[in-house]
Amino acid sequence: TIVSETFVGEYFLNPCSQDTSVGREGAWYSVTGTGGTVSVNSWCSSASNAEQDVLLSMYSGDCSSLRCMASAACSVATATTYAEDYFIYVSQSETNVDTPYAIEVLSTNDRCESAFGPISRGDVIRGSNIDAGTDSYELCGDTTARGAGVWYSVIGTGQVLTFFTCSDFTDFDTQLTLYKGDDCGYLSCLLSKDDNCGTATWLTHPLEEGHRYFLLVSGKPGSRGKFVLQVF
C-alpha cells in the first residue's frame, strides 16, 4: 500500500523519540498485523535525513495507551501479531511540514520474493490482504482483473493438492492463482479460480515432485479482508 501526503496535523509528543519534550507535526495511519513483519518505507536515506528529517514510528495498543514498537528515519519494521491493530506516525521537523512525502507499507508476504512457506498438505493458515499491494503478474483462468494479494510457496510432491478459502471466516471476495517457477521473475500462470464457493474460492492442481510453485491469494479489485487458507 502506498500513500502520498503533505504534513498537516497536531503536534504529538512522540514516546518513540529520544527527545520527548519536543512535539513533531505529522500524520497517522493504521495497519492490521499479518502475523509476520510489517515494514514502512519513505524512500529517503539516513544520509539525507538532515534535509528531509522523516521519522517513522510504529505503535501497538490503542490511541489512549500507545506502546512504542520501533522508530527510525526513512524505514522501519516490526514483528506483528495476526489481526492486531498497529499505528504509524509519520513526522518531519517544523521547517519541513509542507514537504510532500510518500510512504509504502508492506506485509511480510506482500510480494512473491517474500512468500510464506513452503506450505504443505494439512496446513490451515489465517491471513489477510488488508494492507497488501496489487501485483502485475500474468493472469490466467477465471481471473480477468486482480486486486490486492499475498503470496505462499509450495514444493511439489508428485501429488494433487487443493487450496481452499471457503470458510465463514473468509470475509471478502477471494481469488486463487497458482504459478510455477523457481524464480519470481520467471513465473508461469497455471490456473486461477474465482467465486466457485460463493464469493470464496478453491482450486485443485497436480504438483510435480521437487518443483516450486507459488500461490497468490488475492481479492477482486477493491476487495480486502481476512481469509482462512486450507491445504489438503
Backbone torsions as a table, in degrees:
resi	resn	phi	psi	omega
1	THR	NA	129.9	-179.2
2	ILE	-120.6	132.3	-179.1
3	VAL	-126.9	134.2	175.9
4	SER	-118.3	131.5	-175.7
5	GLU	-148.7	176.0	162.0
6	THR	-118.1	159.9	-173.5
7	PHE	-81.7	114.4	172.0
8	VAL	-140.6	156.4	177.8
9	GLY	136.7	-175.4	-179.0
10	GLU	-84.3	158.5	173.7
11	TYR	-75.9	141.3	-176.1
12	PHE	-130.5	125.6	175.5
13	LEU	-78.0	99.2	-168.4
14	ASN	-74.4	110.7	179.5
15	PRO	-68.5	-12.7	174.1
16	CYS	-80.0	-20.2	-175.8
17	SER	-81.5	146.9	176.7
18	GLN	-68.2	-29.6	179.1
19	ASP	-101.1	92.1	-177.2
20	THR	-85.7	2.8	179.8
21	SER	-91.6	-11.5	-176.4
22	VAL	-118.3	125.4	178.8
23	GLY	-84.3	155.7	176.1
24	ARG	-122.9	138.0	174.9
25	GLU	-81.1	134.0	-175.9
26	GLY	-162.1	-164.9	-176.4
27	ALA	-135.3	148.7	-176.2
28	TRP	-108.2	145.5	173.7
29	TYR	-139.9	156.2	175.7
30	SER	-124.8	147.2	176.2
31	VAL	-135.2	158.3	177.6
32	THR	-104.8	131.0	-178.6
33	GLY	-62.2	144.6	-179.5
34	THR	-104.0	-6.8	-171.0
35	GLY	91.5	-7.4	176.1
36	GLY	-120.8	-157.4	-179.8
37	THR	-86.1	136.5	171.7
38	VAL	-112.8	129.5	-179.3
39	SER	-119.7	150.6	178.3
40	VAL	-127.1	129.3	-178.1
41	ASN	-126.0	144.2	178.5
42	SER	-122.1	9.4	175.3
43	TRP	59.9	25.7	169.5
44	CYS	-106.3	177.8	176.1
45	SER	-125.3	157.2	-179.0
46	SER	-61.4	-28.6	179.1
47	ALA	-67.9	-34.0	-178.6
48	SER	-91.8	2.1	-174.0
49	ASN	-63.9	-24.8	178.1
50	ALA	-61.4	-32.5	178.7
51	GLU	-86.3	-47.4	-175.0
52	GLN	-85.4	-33.4	174.7
53	ASP	51.9	48.9	179.5
54	VAL	-91.8	123.0	177.3
55	LEU	-117.1	126.5	179.0
56	LEU	-110.8	126.0	-179.5
57	SER	-129.1	137.3	-180.0
58	MET	-119.6	139.5	-174.8
59	TYR	-132.5	150.7	166.1
60	SER	-109.5	177.8	-179.3
61	GLY	95.3	-153.5	176.4
62	ASP	-125.7	176.5	-172.2
63	CYS	-64.4	-22.2	179.3
64	SER	-90.1	-10.3	-177.5
65	SER	-151.9	77.4	-177.5
66	LEU	-84.6	141.3	175.9
67	ARG	-118.4	124.5	-178.9
68	CYS	-68.1	125.1	176.3
69	MET	-98.9	-42.7	-178.5
70	ALA	-166.9	152.0	178.6
71	SER	-154.2	134.3	-179.7
72	ALA	-165.4	163.1	173.7
73	ALA	-78.4	138.4	167.6
74	CYS	77.5	-43.9	-177.2
75	SER	-151.9	139.0	-179.0
76	VAL	-148.2	150.2	179.6
77	ALA	-147.6	151.4	177.5
78	THR	-151.8	149.3	173.1
79	ALA	-69.7	145.1	-177.0
80	THR	-127.6	158.7	173.3
81	THR	-97.9	136.7	-177.4
82	TYR	-55.5	131.9	174.7
83	ALA	70.1	2.4	176.5
84	GLU	-84.8	144.0	-180.0
85	ASP	-84.5	141.4	176.5
86	TYR	-129.8	155.9	-176.8
87	PHE	-122.9	140.8	179.2
88	ILE	-118.4	129.2	175.6
89	TYR	-113.8	120.3	-179.2
90	VAL	-109.4	121.8	-174.0
91	SER	-141.0	158.4	174.0
92	GLN	-134.9	174.5	178.5
93	SER	-71.4	164.8	-177.2
94	GLU	-59.1	-30.7	-177.7
95	THR	-75.5	-12.5	-176.3
96	ASN	-115.9	21.0	-172.2
97	VAL	-68.0	-20.5	179.5
98	ASP	-97.4	7.2	-178.6
99	THR	-78.2	126.3	176.6
100	PRO	-63.7	150.2	176.7
101	TYR	-146.8	165.7	174.0
102	ALA	-139.5	143.4	174.2
103	ILE	-127.4	151.2	176.4
104	GLU	-121.4	129.4	178.6
105	VAL	-112.1	123.7	-177.8
106	LEU	-125.1	132.3	168.3
107	SER	-87.4	164.0	-170.9
108	THR	-56.0	-43.9	-177.1
109	ASN	-104.7	33.5	-180.0
110	ASP	-72.2	-18.0	-178.5
111	ARG	-129.3	156.2	178.5
112	CYS	-56.1	-39.7	-176.1
113	GLU	-63.7	-21.4	-179.8
114	SER	-118.0	33.1	-178.6
115	ALA	-59.9	140.2	172.9
116	PHE	-71.0	142.2	174.5
117	GLY	140.0	-170.9	8.5
118	PRO	-75.6	139.2	174.1
119	ILE	-89.9	160.6	-174.5
120	SER	-150.1	174.5	-178.5
121	ARG	-54.4	134.9	-179.9
122	GLY	96.8	-13.1	179.7
123	ASP	-71.6	140.9	172.0
124	VAL	-127.6	114.2	-169.6
125	ILE	-122.2	128.9	172.3
126	ARG	-96.0	132.1	-178.1
127	GLY	-143.9	-177.4	-177.3
128	SER	-155.3	143.7	171.4
129	ASN	-110.5	16.3	-172.9
130	ILE	-58.4	-41.6	-177.3
131	ASP	-109.6	16.2	-178.5
132	ALA	-84.3	162.8	176.0
133	GLY	-97.7	178.5	179.4
134	THR	-100.9	134.2	-177.5
135	ASP	-99.4	153.5	-176.7
136	SER	-107.5	17.3	179.9
137	TYR	-66.2	160.7	-178.0
138	GLU	-51.4	139.0	174.0
139	LEU	-97.1	150.8	175.4
140	CYS	-157.3	173.5	175.5
141	GLY	62.3	-133.3	-174.6
142	ASP	-78.7	-11.0	-172.8
143	THR	-91.4	118.8	177.4
144	THR	-109.9	-16.0	176.2
145	ALA	-152.2	144.9	-172.6
146	ARG	-130.9	143.2	173.1
147	GLY	-104.5	-152.4	-175.9
148	ALA	-67.7	145.1	-178.5
149	GLY	-151.9	165.6	177.2
150	VAL	-128.5	159.1	-166.4
151	TRP	-117.1	146.8	174.3
152	TYR	-136.8	146.1	177.4
153	SER	-107.5	151.3	-177.6
154	VAL	-140.2	138.7	172.6
155	ILE	-106.3	125.2	-177.1
156	GLY	-66.4	144.2	178.6
157	THR	-120.0	10.8	-176.2
158	GLY	83.0	7.2	-178.7
159	GLN	-112.1	166.1	172.8
160	VAL	-86.3	130.5	176.4
161	LEU	-117.3	147.1	174.6
162	THR	-114.8	133.1	177.2
163	PHE	-113.1	128.5	-161.0
164	PHE	-138.8	119.1	176.9
165	THR	-112.7	10.7	-178.0
166	CYS	-75.3	103.8	-175.1
167	SER	-161.9	151.9	174.5
168	ASP	-63.9	-23.5	179.8
169	PHE	-71.1	-33.9	-179.6
170	THR	-68.0	120.8	-170.7
171	ASP	-119.7	21.2	175.5
172	PHE	-146.3	174.0	-175.1
173	ASP	-81.9	99.6	-173.0
174	THR	-88.7	153.6	169.4
175	GLN	-129.2	144.3	175.9
176	LEU	-122.0	130.2	178.3
177	THR	-130.9	129.3	-178.5
178	LEU	-108.6	127.7	179.0
179	TYR	-117.5	154.6	174.7
180	LYS	-120.9	137.7	177.8
181	GLY	156.8	149.0	178.7
182	ASP	-86.5	-13.8	-174.7
183	ASP	-132.0	132.1	-179.2
184	CYS	-62.3	-18.2	177.9
185	GLY	-81.5	-9.6	-176.1
186	TYR	-138.0	69.7	-178.3
187	LEU	-104.8	142.0	174.2
188	SER	-108.1	128.4	179.5
189	CYS	-78.6	120.5	-177.3
190	LEU	-95.4	-43.3	-172.6
191	LEU	-163.1	142.5	175.1
192	SER	-139.1	138.6	-179.6
193	LYS	-128.9	152.4	-177.9
194	ASP	-152.8	130.3	170.7
195	ASP	59.6	43.8	176.1
196	ASN	-103.5	8.3	165.8
197	CYS	-146.3	77.4	-171.2
198	GLY	73.2	-131.0	176.1
199	THR	-94.9	-2.9	173.9
200	ALA	-89.4	-179.7	-167.8
201	THR	-147.7	149.5	168.0
202	TRP	-140.5	155.6	173.5
203	LEU	-145.0	152.6	179.6
204	THR	-128.3	137.1	-179.6
205	HIS	-159.1	142.9	173.8
206	PRO	-73.3	139.0	-179.8
207	LEU	-117.8	119.5	-177.7
208	GLU	-65.5	140.0	-176.7
209	GLU	-60.5	131.1	176.4
210	GLY	82.1	-7.5	-180.0
211	HIS	-89.9	152.6	-176.8
212	ARG	-102.0	139.1	-179.5
213	TYR	-131.2	158.2	175.9
214	PHE	-129.2	133.9	177.1
215	LEU	-110.6	125.8	176.6
216	LEU	-105.9	118.7	174.9
217	VAL	-99.7	111.6	-175.3
218	SER	-131.3	174.3	173.8
219	GLY	-115.3	165.4	169.6
220	LYS	-63.3	160.3	-179.3
221	PRO	-50.2	124.3	179.7
222	GLY	86.2	-4.2	-177.6
223	SER	-98.2	119.6	-178.2
224	ARG	-135.6	153.6	177.9
225	GLY	167.4	-157.9	-177.6
226	LYS	-111.9	153.7	-177.8
227	PHE	-146.7	160.7	166.3
228	VAL	-112.8	128.1	175.3
229	LEU	-109.4	118.6	175.9
230	GLN	-108.1	141.1	179.7
231	VAL	-119.0	122.4	178.0
232	PHE	-151.2	NA	NA
